[in-house]
């Protein structure tokens, strides 16, 4: 069975926390949606019959105001087409790069009680994901 990733492992999250918190960051998000959202029993959205994509849209709707309040913005968004270099089985539905003024803003967001409630939609939506931190660089010319 292929491993899937929805939430960070303790080791990966600690590595993230150990990096500087006072500089801008970019977070690459790769998303693979479930065909049917998988909410826990009793969740307010569990009986709505939403697709994974629809549940992720709800996550964006409910977490977006918090994301923007901490200074976050989307600097790139795209829809998956094909893998050129990498495993053929690596299939994503969507990808985007979120920019934060600093890692502290990211921590502020994930500690917000409203954001923590919104995460249930993300968890229900995703079959697999990747979240990778980058330090923004100069786009410049060439590679």
C-alpha positions as protocol buffer text, in pm:
chain_id: "A"
residue {
  index: 1
  type: UNK
  ca { x: 0 y: 0 z: 0 }
}
residue {
  index: 2
  type: UNK
  ca { x: 120 y: 351 z: -85 }
}
residue {
  index: 3
  type: UNK
  ca { x: 163 y: 582 z: 210 }
}
residue {
  index: 4
  type: UNK
  ca { x: -61 y: 884 z: 223 }
}
residue {
  index: 5
  type: UNK
  ca { x: -11 y: 1205 z: 413 }
}
residue {
  index: 6
  type: UNK
  ca { x: -281 y: 1434 z: 545 }
}
residue {
  index: 7
  type: UNK
  ca { x: -122 y: 1575 z: 862 }
}
residue {
  index: 8
  type: UNK
  ca { x: 246 y: 1632 z: 946 }
}
residue {
  index: 9
  type: UNK
  ca { x: 437 y: 1368 z: 1137 }
}
residue {
  index: 10
  type: UNK
  ca { x: 571 y: 1482 z: 1476 }
}
residue {
  index: 11
  type: UNK
  ca { x: 928 y: 1475 z: 1338 }
}
residue {
  index: 12
  type: UNK
  ca { x: 841 y: 1681 z: 1030 }
}
residue {
  index: 13
  type: UNK
  ca { x: 644 y: 1934 z: 1232 }
}
residue {
  index: 14
  type: UNK
  ca { x: 932 y: 1969 z: 1478 }
}
residue {
  index: 15
  type: UNK
  ca { x: 1172 y: 2032 z: 1187 }
}
residue {
  index: 16
  type: UNK
  ca { x: 933 y: 2304 z: 1065 }
}
residue {
  index: 17
  type: UNK
  ca { x: 915 y: 2459 z: 1414 }
}
residue {
  index: 18
  type: UNK
  ca { x: 1297 y: 2455 z: 1441 }
}
residue {
  index: 19
  type: UNK
  ca { x: 1337 y: 2677 z: 1133 }
}
residue {
  index: 20
  type: UNK
  ca { x: 1344 y: 3057 z: 1164 }
}
residue {
  index: 21
  type: UNK
  ca { x: 1004 y: 3208 z: 1237 }
}
residue {
  index: 22
  type: UNK
  ca { x: 1075 y: 3569 z: 1143 }
}
residue {
  index: 23
  type: UNK
  ca { x: 1124 y: 3543 z: 766 }
}
residue {
  index: 24
  type: UNK
  ca { x: 878 y: 3508 z: 476 }
}
residue {
  index: 25
  type: UNK
  ca { x: 784 y: 3155 z: 375 }
}
residue {
  index: 26
  type: UNK
  ca { x: 617 y: 2986 z: 80 }
}
residue {
  index: 27
  type: UNK
  ca { x: 421 y: 2666 z: 135 }
}
residue {
  index: 28
  type: UNK
  ca { x: 377 y: 2432 z: -163 }
}
residue {
  index: 29
  type: UNK
  ca { x: 45 y: 2247 z: -130 }
}
residue {
  index: 30
  type: UNK
  ca { x: -31 y: 1941 z: -345 }
}
residue {
  index: 31
  type: UNK
  ca { x: -382 y: 1803 z: -311 }
}
residue {
  index: 32
  type: UNK
  ca { x: -551 y: 1476 z: -401 }
}
residue {
  index: 33
  type: UNK
  ca { x: -920 y: 1473 z: -316 }
}
residue {
  index: 34
  type: UNK
  ca { x: -1129 y: 1180 z: -200 }
}
residue {
  index: 35
  type: UNK
  ca { x: -1412 y: 1090 z: -433 }
}
residue {
  index: 36
  type: UNK
  ca { x: -1649 y: 1123 z: -136 }
}
residue {
  index: 37
  type: UNK
  ca { x: -1563 y: 1339 z: 167 }
}
residue {
  index: 38
  type: UNK
  ca { x: -1502 y: 1131 z: 481 }
}
residue {
  index: 39
  type: UNK
  ca { x: -1632 y: 1321 z: 782 }
}
residue {
  index: 40
  type: UNK
  ca { x: -1640 y: 1175 z: 1130 }
}
residue {
  index: 41
  type: UNK
  ca { x: -1981 y: 1060 z: 1248 }
}
residue {
  index: 42
  type: UNK
  ca { x: -2186 y: 1345 z: 1383 }
}
residue {
  index: 43
  type: UNK
  ca { x: -1995 y: 1623 z: 1204 }
}
residue {
  index: 44
  type: UNK
  ca { x: -2233 y: 1892 z: 1079 }
}
residue {
  index: 45
  type: UNK
  ca { x: -2131 y: 1821 z: 716 }
}
residue {
  index: 46
  type: UNK
  ca { x: -2127 y: 1440 z: 734 }
}
residue {
  index: 47
  type: UNK
  ca { x: -2475 y: 1388 z: 587 }
}
residue {
  index: 48
  type: UNK
  ca { x: -2437 y: 1638 z: 301 }
}
residue {
  index: 49
  type: UNK
  ca { x: -2289 y: 1388 z: 54 }
}
residue {
  index: 50
  type: UNK
  ca { x: -2011 y: 1621 z: -48 }
}
residue {
  index: 51
  type: UNK
  ca { x: -1724 y: 1523 z: -275 }
}
residue {
  index: 52
  type: UNK
  ca { x: -1372 y: 1568 z: -145 }
}
residue {
  index: 53
  type: UNK
  ca { x: -1332 y: 1871 z: -370 }
}
residue {
  index: 54
  type: UNK
  ca { x: -1649 y: 2027 z: -226 }
}
residue {
  index: 55
  type: UNK
  ca { x: -1529 y: 1963 z: 131 }
}
residue {
  index: 56
  type: UNK
  ca { x: -1198 y: 2132 z: 45 }
}
residue {
  index: 57
  type: UNK
  ca { x: -1388 y: 2430 z: -94 }
}
residue {
  index: 58
  type: UNK
  ca { x: -1563 y: 2452 z: 244 }
}
residue {
  index: 59
  type: UNK
  ca { x: -1223 y: 2439 z: 416 }
}
residue {
  index: 60
  type: UNK
  ca { x: -1111 y: 2732 z: 199 }
}
residue {
  index: 61
  type: UNK
  ca { x: -1428 y: 2925 z: 271 }
}
residue {
  index: 62
  type: UNK
  ca { x: -1401 y: 2878 z: 648 }
}
residue {
  index: 63
  type: UNK
  ca { x: -1023 y: 2911 z: 684 }
}
residue {
  index: 64
  type: UNK
  ca { x: -972 y: 3183 z: 421 }
}
residue {
  index: 65
  type: UNK
  ca { x: -1057 y: 3480 z: 644 }
}
residue {
  index: 66
  type: UNK
  ca { x: -807 y: 3359 z: 906 }
}
residue {
  index: 67
  type: UNK
  ca { x: -541 y: 3295 z: 638 }
}
residue {
  index: 68
  type: UNK
  ca { x: -584 y: 3650 z: 507 }
}
residue {
  index: 69
  type: UNK
  ca { x: -596 y: 3802 z: 858 }
}
residue {
  index: 70
  type: UNK
  ca { x: -248 y: 3664 z: 937 }
}
residue {
  index: 71
  type: UNK
  ca { x: -116 y: 3808 z: 608 }
}
residue {
  index: 72
  type: UNK
  ca { x: -136 y: 3497 z: 391 }
}
residue {
  index: 73
  type: UNK
  ca { x: -190 y: 3510 z: 16 }
}
residue {
  index: 74
  type: UNK
  ca { x: -187 y: 3267 z: -275 }
}
residue {
  index: 75
  type: UNK
  ca { x: 104 y: 3342 z: -510 }
}
residue {
  index: 76
  type: UNK
  ca { x: 40 y: 3057 z: -756 }
}
residue {
  index: 77
  type: UNK
  ca { x: -239 y: 2807 z: -820 }
}
residue {
  index: 78
  type: UNK
  ca { x: -271 y: 2537 z: -1084 }
}
residue {
  index: 79
  type: UNK
  ca { x: -462 y: 2226 z: -1188 }
}
residue {
  index: 80
  type: UNK
  ca { x: -263 y: 1905 z: -1232 }
}
residue {
  index: 81
  type: UNK
  ca { x: -203 y: 1776 z: -1586 }
}
residue {
  index: 82
  type: UNK
  ca { x: 72 y: 1512 z: -1581 }
}
residue {
  index: 83
  type: UNK
  ca { x: 397 y: 1404 z: -1414 }
}
residue {
  index: 84
  type: UNK
  ca { x: 701 y: 1473 z: -1631 }
}
residue {
  index: 85
  type: UNK
  ca { x: 973 y: 1360 z: -1389 }
}
residue {
  index: 86
  type: UNK
  ca { x: 871 y: 1138 z: -1102 }
}
residue {
  index: 87
  type: UNK
  ca { x: 658 y: 833 z: -1035 }
}
residue {
  index: 88
  type: UNK
  ca { x: 373 y: 786 z: -1282 }
}
residue {
  index: 89
  type: UNK
  ca { x: 142 y: 703 z: -993 }
}
residue {
  index: 90
  type: UNK
  ca { x: 194 y: 1050 z: -844 }
}
residue {
  index: 91
  type: UNK
  ca { x: -133 y: 1219 z: -935 }
}
residue {
  index: 92
  type: UNK
  ca { x: -257 y: 1545 z: -785 }
}
residue {
  index: 93
  type: UNK
  ca { x: -581 y: 1725 z: -847 }
}
residue {
  index: 94
  type: UNK
  ca { x: -466 y: 2074 z: -753 }
}
residue {
  index: 95
  type: UNK
  ca { x: -161 y: 2259 z: -632 }
}
residue {
  index: 96
  type: UNK
  ca { x: -90 y: 2602 z: -497 }
}
residue {
  index: 97
  type: UNK
  ca { x: 177 y: 2807 z: -322 }
}
residue {
  index: 98
  type: UNK
  ca { x: 67 y: 3001 z: -15 }
}
residue {
  index: 99
  type: UNK
  ca { x: 282 y: 3289 z: 102 }
}
residue {
  index: 100
  type: UNK
  ca { x: 305 y: 3399 z: 466 }
}
residue {
  index: 101
  type: UNK
  ca { x: 486 y: 3708 z: 594 }
}
residue {
  index: 102
  type: UNK
  ca { x: 667 y: 3474 z: 835 }
}
residue {
  index: 103
  type: UNK
  ca { x: 633 y: 3132 z: 997 }
}
residue {
  index: 104
  type: UNK
  ca { x: 489 y: 3300 z: 1305 }
}
residue {
  index: 105
  type: UNK
  ca { x: 185 y: 3396 z: 1095 }
}
residue {
  index: 106
  type: UNK
  ca { x: 142 y: 3032 z: 995 }
}
residue {
  index: 107
  type: UNK
  ca { x: 153 y: 2928 z: 1361 }
}
residue {
  index: 108
  type: UNK
  ca { x: -95 y: 3201 z: 1451 }
}
residue {
  index: 109
  type: UNK
  ca { x: -331 y: 3065 z: 1186 }
}
residue {
  index: 110
  type: UNK
  ca { x: -314 y: 2699 z: 1291 }
}
residue {
  index: 111
  type: UNK
  ca { x: -364 y: 2789 z: 1659 }
}
residue {
  index: 112
  type: UNK
  ca { x: -680 y: 2989 z: 1589 }
}
residue {
  index: 113
  type: UNK
  ca { x: -987 y: 2800 z: 1726 }
}
residue {
  index: 114
  type: UNK
  ca { x: -1193 y: 2880 z: 1414 }
}
residue {
  index: 115
  type: UNK
  ca { x: -914 y: 2748 z: 1193 }
}
residue {
  index: 116
  type: UNK
  ca { x: -893 y: 2430 z: 1401 }
}
residue {
  index: 117
  type: UNK
  ca { x: -1267 y: 2374 z: 1343 }
}
residue {
  index: 118
  type: UNK
  ca { x: -1221 y: 2435 z: 969 }
}
residue {
  index: 119
  type: UNK
  ca { x: -950 y: 2168 z: 945 }
}
residue {
  index: 120
  type: UNK
  ca { x: -1217 y: 1896 z: 976 }
}
residue {
  index: 121
  type: UNK
  ca { x: -1320 y: 1989 z: 621 }
}
residue {
  index: 122
  type: UNK
  ca { x: -961 y: 1956 z: 495 }
}
residue {
  index: 123
  type: UNK
  ca { x: -919 y: 1619 z: 664 }
}
residue {
  index: 124
  type: UNK
  ca { x: -1249 y: 1492 z: 522 }
}
residue {
  index: 125
  type: UNK
  ca { x: -1159 y: 1620 z: 175 }
}
residue {
  index: 126
  type: UNK
  ca { x: -813 y: 1478 z: 116 }
}
residue {
  index: 127
  type: UNK
  ca { x: -700 y: 1132 z: 15 }
}
residue {
  index: 128
  type: UNK
  ca { x: -337 y: 1251 z: 7 }
}
residue {
  index: 129
  type: UNK
  ca { x: -143 y: 1575 z: 24 }
}
residue {
  index: 130
  type: UNK
  ca { x: 198 y: 1731 z: 54 }
}
residue {
  index: 131
  type: UNK
  ca { x: 286 y: 2053 z: 233 }
}
residue {
  index: 132
  type: UNK
  ca { x: 643 y: 2171 z: 175 }
}
residue {
  index: 133
  type: UNK
  ca { x: 804 y: 2485 z: 314 }
}
residue {
  index: 134
  type: UNK
  ca { x: 1032 y: 2695 z: 94 }
}
residue {
  index: 135
  type: UNK
  ca { x: 1218 y: 3018 z: 150 }
}
residue {
  index: 136
  type: UNK
  ca { x: 1109 y: 3261 z: -123 }
}
residue {
  index: 137
  type: UNK
  ca { x: 1382 y: 3343 z: -370 }
}
residue {
  index: 138
  type: UNK
  ca { x: 1431 y: 3583 z: -655 }
}
residue {
  index: 139
  type: UNK
  ca { x: 1249 y: 3452 z: -963 }
}
residue {
  index: 140
  type: UNK
  ca { x: 1511 y: 3615 z: -1185 }
}
residue {
  index: 141
  type: UNK
  ca { x: 1594 y: 3472 z: -1524 }
}
residue {
  index: 142
  type: UNK
  ca { x: 1695 y: 3117 z: -1604 }
}
residue {
  index: 143
  type: UNK
  ca { x: 1730 y: 2840 z: -1349 }
}
